[in-house]
Amino acid sequence: KLEFKAVVIGDGVTIGATAVVMAGARIGDHAIVSAGAVVTKDTLIGAGETWGGVPARKLKSAPAARVGSA
């Protein structure tokens, strides 16, 4: 089944070589998708997260915000 859905890619995102991002995926700001990963349809990748694998899964969560930093 062929689907046409927008793929949303945030600011400062890194997508590795030969990675595949399928229809409807949303990738937050400063996230990383590793080389060769397959991001399946309608996947939501949060800001600052690192994902990889086939199918892609979260490898590393976003770093916690520092308290009191400006």
C-alpha positions as CSV (number, residue, x, y, z in Angstrom):
1,K,0.0,0.0,0.0
2,L,1.4,3.3,-1.1
3,E,0.9,6.2,1.4
4,F,1.7,9.9,1.0
5,K,2.2,11.6,4.4
6,A,4.4,14.5,5.4
7,V,7.7,13.8,7.1
8,V,8.6,16.5,9.6
9,I,12.3,17.0,10.4
10,G,13.3,19.6,13.1
11,D,16.2,22.0,13.2
12,G,19.7,20.6,13.6
13,V,18.8,17.0,13.0
14,T,21.5,14.5,11.9
15,I,20.4,11.6,9.6
16,G,23.1,9.1,8.9
17,A,24.0,7.7,5.5
18,T,21.6,5.2,3.9
19,A,19.0,5.8,6.7
20,V,15.4,5.5,5.6
21,V,12.7,7.7,7.0
22,M,9.2,6.5,6.1
23,A,5.9,8.4,5.6
24,G,4.5,10.3,8.6
25,A,7.6,10.2,10.7
26,R,8.3,13.2,12.9
27,I,11.9,13.9,14.1
28,G,12.4,16.6,16.8
29,D,15.1,19.3,16.9
30,H,18.7,18.1,17.4
31,A,17.8,14.4,17.2
32,I,20.2,11.8,15.6
33,V,19.2,8.9,13.4
34,S,22.1,6.6,12.9
35,A,23.5,5.4,9.6
36,G,21.5,2.6,8.0
37,A,18.5,3.0,10.4
38,V,14.9,2.5,9.2
39,V,12.5,4.8,10.8
40,T,9.1,3.2,10.3
41,K,5.9,5.1,9.4
42,D,4.3,7.5,11.9
43,T,7.2,7.2,14.3
44,L,7.7,10.1,16.7
45,I,11.4,10.9,17.6
46,G,11.7,13.4,20.4
47,A,14.0,16.4,20.5
48,G,17.6,15.4,21.3
49,E,17.0,11.7,21.1
50,T,19.3,9.2,19.3
51,W,17.7,6.4,17.3
52,G,19.1,3.5,15.3
53,G,18.6,0.0,14.1
54,V,16.2,-1.9,11.8
55,P,13.5,-1.0,12.7
56,A,14.8,2.1,14.5
57,R,14.4,2.3,18.2
58,K,15.5,4.8,20.8
59,L,19.1,4.2,21.8
60,K,19.6,7.3,24.0
61,S,17.2,9.7,25.6
62,A,17.5,13.5,25.3
63,P,19.9,14.9,27.9
64,A,18.0,16.3,30.9
65,A,17.8,20.1,31.2
66,R,20.3,21.5,33.6
67,V,18.7,23.3,36.6
68,G,19.7,26.9,36.9
69,S,21.5,27.1,33.6
70,A,21.0,30.2,31.4
